[in-house]
Amino acid sequence: MTTENIGTDAGDARITWHRAKKARLVLAASHGAGGGIGARDLVALAEVLPAHGVTVALVEQPWRVAGKKVAPAPKTLDIGYRGVWPALAASGLPVISGGRSAGARVACRTAVELGAHAVLALSFPLHPPGRPEKSRAEELLGAGVPTLVVQGGNDPFGSPEEFPAGDYELVEVPYGDHGFAVAKRAPLGQDEAVAIVTDAALKWAGSLG
């Protein structure tokens, strides 16, 4: 594991690299608006995927690096992400642009512009909790590249059945909330829930041309 600080027009960002020995792809994954790269799904991807030829680059937005508690506007998040892209693409390998929650939105909004190979959207926030009329489906549907959504079955930001039809794949983590946490009484254990995320990402990444 190595870290790299990158200057962007939104401030200094940080990439934490988990490199594969014989990489064929890079997965860039950024965090949500309320947390960092310590999220259970991001940690699991970084632990599992490098052994399968996928280098994982966990991206910390400038606001997190600066120690701020509240994420800036979407436009500023996009600026920060654009700033780290040259470092993500420097190896010449195809880059899957990914993230969780707000990070998934950024990946969708910028995929075509940045030349992403595909998008991995973890816990895509389809709408604010309790506000289904405030849909962000256009961002997902407009990604313009092969896209995989991994969504908790009990995600208050949008359960799998709420997602519109579109040109993307969707994998459900049964009983999972927005952070893929499952209740102790659920028939699915926490490790099993996280394994659904990593297994889905691996299978999908292997299917990409």
NORPEMO-V385283 format. One line per field, one symbol per residue. ss: DSSP state (@ for helix, = for strand, . for the rest). psi: psi as a letter, one per 40 degrees, with the letter a starting at -180 (. if undefined). burial: 1 if it has 24 or more other C-alpha atoms within 12 Angstrom, else 0. A space follows every 10 residues. Layout:
BEGIN
ss = ???
psi = ???
burial = ???
END
This chain:
BEGIN
ss = .=======.. ========.. ....====== .........@ @@@@@@@@@@ @@.======= .@@@@..... ...@@@@@@@ @@@@@@@@@. ...======= .@@@@@@@@@ @@@@...=== ==........ ......@@@@ @.....==== ==.......@ @@......== ===....... .........@ @@@@@@@@@@ @@@@@@@..
psi = hiihhhhiee ahihhhhghi dgieihhhhi iaeeaaeeid dddddddddd efehhhhhhh iddddeeidh iaiddddddd dddedddded eeihhhhiii bdddddddde dddefidihh hhfhgdiihe gdefifdddd dedeihhhhh hidfheehid eehiiigiih hhhheiadef iiideiehid dddddddddd ddddddeh.
burial = 0000111101 1111111111 0001111111 1110111111 1111111111 0101111111 1111100000 1001001111 1111101110 0011111111 1111111111 1101111111 1111111000 0000011011 1111111111 1111111111 0110000111 1111111111 1100000001 0011111111 110110000
END
